[in-house]
């Protein structure tokens, strides 16, 4: 495949040590560079101290502005052959500018997860309702997100569950979609042999970026509902909570007297997870795949989570721990797993098997590159067959275009 020039329009600068989204983005960037493609990463957000140094991958970077015609000049001069939007919000903001200035560039949307699914589940939880997929049908955020998917040539889905929702519930043509989960290498026997043993591990752990609403809710739920019961059953055991960007209301949950420790950002997620015996993740809403559970598997740490937490993670393979939405079952099974070495070792083994069979780096890298190659080769036909996409690009993009131009003009006054 000939060399391509990929422009990635990032929602944020990637922080692989802070979030699963950052890890996912870095995997895509590494794949493009490994294929000897030229890559430019442009982003309108401020860069934090934890942002990955893209110069390590020989990736050019550019800070761009929203609602500003300077981007038009920039992308026209750059003239990329592929533009990848990091989440649908970036396609909404910059998609029409890409179409006008680089009409022949392949447009790829990396959804990260279905934002509308995550937020609709959150709303259902707050309203005390049981979520049903029909709740998405009249949800404006879902309409926006799916419109963005239709406007793009390829949309990457990290979860098979979300792929199924788009194809079967929203009737999106499967040719527009591609399932690409985390692209990982299997844990080698040598790596497994160096991990701490059952006896060397102590306490429970959880981890997650506090900017992510499901993680904040998870920690609060863990502190108020799970830990008071679990602590009575294992009074000598501690709960360690790690995560970047914890605000005061989350830090206040730190209660040493209750052996519940909120420790903030982990310098090494692998270290704190591999030293714990169990990873707890009572996630009550969300979407996509859960990076913390992948981290647990990679570090040989069995995970106790919910159905939402394990969704799309393990297919038909046995889970690497326990999955339950019932508090009593969650606690009792966590205690049993913590104290039963044979059960713990089998759960650890299950995690390594899940990684080896469902996240094979080489398979998904090849599938993505082949999809890009075929779509570029047949781009005109591909777009002609996607009539709804062309319709939405015409009408939705024009409305976005003139709103953006109005905002730009207003900002100059």
N, C-alpha and C positions, 0 to 999 in steps of 0.2 A: 504493500500500500504506500502511495507516495506521501511525502512529508506534508503534514498539515500545520496550519497556524491556528491555535485554539485561543480564543479570548474567553476567559472565565469572568463573569460579572458576579462578584461575591456579595452576599447579603452582609456578611461580616468577614474579617480576616480570619483565616482558619487557626483554631487553637486545639490541636489534637489531644493535648493533655488536659483540656478543660471540658470537652464535650464529644459525644459520639458524632455529631454533625461535623466537627472539625476533623475527626479521624476519617470519616467518609470522604470529605473533600480532599484530604491529603492523599488518600488511596487513588482517587481519580487523577490528580495531578501527577502522581508518581507513574501511573500507567502511561499517560500521554508523553511524559519525558522519556520513559523507558523505550517508547516506540520512536524516539528521536524526533518528536514533534516540537515545534516552537510553541511556547505557552506564555501568555500574558495574563496576569491576574489584576483585575480592576475592581475597586470597591469604594462605595460612598461613605462607609463607616469609618470612625476613628480607629486607629490601630492601638491595641492594648499591649502591655508589656509581655503578655503571654502568647502573643501571636507568633506563629511559626515563621522562621526566617526563610522565605522562599528563595533567597539567593543561593541557598544550599542545593537547590534543584535547578539552578540557572534559569529561574523564572523571572521575567520582567514584571514590575508592579506599577500600578498607576492609581492615584486617588482621583475619583470622578465625582461629579456633582449631580444630584437629582434635579429635574426640572430646569435643565440648563443646556442650551444649544452647543456649548463647548464640546459635549460628548459627540455630537454629529461630526464635527471636524476631526475629532480624535479617531473615531472608528473608521471614518472614510479613509484617512491616511494609513491607519493600521491595516485595514483590509483583510481581516481574518477569514479563513475558509470555514471555520466552525465557531459558533458562539454558544457557550454553555451558561445558562442562567441558574444561579444558586437560589432555589426556592421561587415560587410563583410571583412573589412580590417584585422581584427583580425583572421578571419578564413583563409584568404590568408596567413597570416604570420605564424600561429601556427597550422593550421588544419592538415597538413601532419605529423607534430610531434605527434599530438594527435592520428592520425590513426596508426602510427608506434608503439607507446608506450602503448596506451590503445585502441586497436582495438575494444573492446566490449563496450566501453563507448558510450552512446547515445549522438549524436552531435546536438545541438540546435543553430540556428542562430537567434538572436534578431536583426531584420533589423533596428529598430528605425524609419526609414523612408526609402523609396527607394532613395538612394543618387543619382543614375543616373537620376532619374526623376527630382529631384530638380535641379541638375546641368544642365540638358538639357533644362529645362524651363528657367534657368538663361541665358544660351547661346542664346536661341531664343530671349529673351528680349533684350540682348545686340546687337544682329544682326538686331533687328527691325522686327522679324518674328513672326507670330502666331504659337504657339507650336502645333504640331500634334504628336500623339503617334508613328507614323512611324519614327520620328526623333530618337527614341531610338534604332531602329532595327540595325543600323550600328554604334552605339555609343559604343566605346570600354569600357567605364566605365560600361555601362549596361551589356555588355558581361561578364565582370569580376564579376559583382554583381550577375547576374543570374547563372553563373557557381558556385559561392559560395553557392547559395541557393540549387542548384542541388546536391552539394557534401554533404550537411547536411541532417540529418534524418527528422528534423522539422525546419521550418522557421516561425517565428512569425511576422505577419503583423499588424501594428497598425491602418491601414486604410482599409476600405472595398473597396475603389477606387483602391488601390494598389493591393489588392487581386484579384480584377476583371481584372486588367491589366495583371497580371502574368498568370492567368488561361486562359483568352480569347485572349489576344494578343500574349503572349509568350508560350501558350500551356503547362504550367507547371502543372504537375499532382496535383490535389487538395489535395491528401493524404499527400503531403510534406509540406502543408501550413496550418497555423492556424491564424484566425483573433482574436487578443487579443488587444483591445484598452486600454486606461487608465482604471484602475480598481478602481472605486470610490464608496463612500457611498453617498446616497441621502442626500441633505441638509435637516435637520430636521426643523419642524415648530418652535421649540425653537430657533434654530440658525437663522432662517429667521427673527424672531421677534426681535432679538438683532442687526440686521443690520441697518446702518443709513438709514433714510427715504429719500424720494425724495428731500424734503426741506433741509435736513441736508447735502446733497451732493453738491459739487461744482466742476466745471472745467472738462476738458477732461484729460485722462491718456492713456499712452501706456507703455508697458514693454517688455523687451526681451534682451537676452544675445547678446552683440555686437560682439562676436566671430562668430556668425551665420550670414552668408551673407544676407539671406532674411530680417533679422532684421535691419541690417545697411542700406540696400536699403530702407526699409519701413520708417525709420526715416528721411532719406534724402528726400524721396518723400513727406512725410508728411510736412516737413519744407518748401520745395520749391514749391509744387503744391497745396496741400490741405489747409494748414494753412493760406496763404495769403488771400484766398477767404473766408474761414470760419471765420477768425478774423474780417473781415469787417461786417459780419452778426451778430456776437456776440462780440463786441469790449471789453466788460468787462471781458470776460472769458479767462482763462489761459490754456495752453497746457503743461502738465507735462510728461516728458519722463524719464523712469527708465530703467536701465539695467546694468548688470555686464560687466566688461572688456571694457569699452568705451575708445577708443583711442583719440588722440588729434583732428583728423579730425572730429570725432563725437562730441566731447566736444565743438568744435568751433561753432556748430550749436546753442548753448545756446545763446539766444538773449532776455534778460529781457525786453528791450524796445518794443519788439514785443509780449511779454507775452508767449514766447516759452522757456521753461526751460528744459535743459538736466541735470538731477540730479544724474546720475550714479546709483550705486547699491542701491536697496531698502533693508533696514534692514528687513522689513516685506512687502512682496508683497500683502498680504491680506489687510493690513492696508491702503496702498496707493490706491489700487483698490477699496476698499469698501467706501472710502471717496470721490471718484470721481463719477460724475453722468453718464458719458459715457466713454467706452473704445474704442479708435480708433485703427484700425489695417488694414491700406491699403496695404496689403501684395501683392506684384506683382509676386512673384514666390516662390516655395517651394514644400514640400511634407509632408506626414504624417499628424498628428493632431497637432493643434496649442495650446500649453500649456497656452498661455496668454488668449485665449478665454475660456478655461476651468476655469481659474482663475476668469475671469469675471463672468461666470455663478455662480460659487461657492460663490462669494461675492455679488451676486445680482446686478451686474453692466451690463446693456445692452451693446452690442457690435455692432459697425459699421465696417464692413470688406468687403473684396472682395470675389469673387467666389473661388479663390484659398484659401483664409483664411478659409472659411466655408466648404471647400471640406471634405467630409467624416465625418463631425462633427455632423450633426443633422438628417440625413436620410430624412424621409418624414415629420418630425415634423417642426412646425413653428420656424423660427430662433429667437434668443433672441435679436433682434434689426433689423439691415438693412444689406443687402448684395447687393453691387453694384460695378462694375468696372468703371463706368462713374463718372468723377470728379464732375460734376455739381450735379448729383443725389446724390452722396456720401455726398456732403456738405449740400445740401438742406434737405436731410433726417436726417442727424446728427443734424441739427438745430431744425427740427421738433421734433425729439425724445428728445432732450435736454429740450425743452420748453413745451412739451405736457405730463402732468403727467399721464393721462389715458393710452396713448400709451406706456409710459415708464414702468408703472406697468405691463401691459400685456407682454411686452418684458421681463421683469424680471421674470415673471411667466413662460414664455416659456423656459427660461434658466434652471430653476429648474426642469421642466418637461423633458428636454433633458437629464439632468444628471440622473434623476431617471429611465428613460426608456432605455437609450443607454449605460450606463457605469456601470451597476450593478456589483459591486465587486464580490459578491458570485457566480454569474453565470459564469463569465469568469475565475475566479479562479478554479472552478470545471471543466470547459471545458479543461483548460490547464493541470491540474493534470490527468484527464482521458486520454487525448491524450498522455501524457508521459507514463502513465502506459500501455496503449494498445500497444504503439510502442516498449517499452522495451520488453514486453512479446512476440511480434512477430518481433523482430528486424531482424533476418536473412531473413525472408520472405519479410519484408519491404524493405530491401536493395537489395534483388534479383530482386524485381519488379522495382526498380529505376536503370535501366541499365545505363542510361545516367550519373547518379551520379557516379556510379562505374567507368565508362569510364573516366570521368573528374578527379576523384581522382587518377587514374592511371597515366594519361598523364600530367594534369595541376599540380598536386601535385608534381610529379617528377621534372618538370621543376622548380617549386618554390623551391623544396628541394635543387637541385644542385646550384641554384643561391644563396640561403641562405648559403650553405656550402662554396661557393666561396667567398662570402662577409665576412664570419667569418674567413676564412683562410687569406684573404687580410688584415683584421683588425689586425691580429696577427703579420704581417710582420713589 
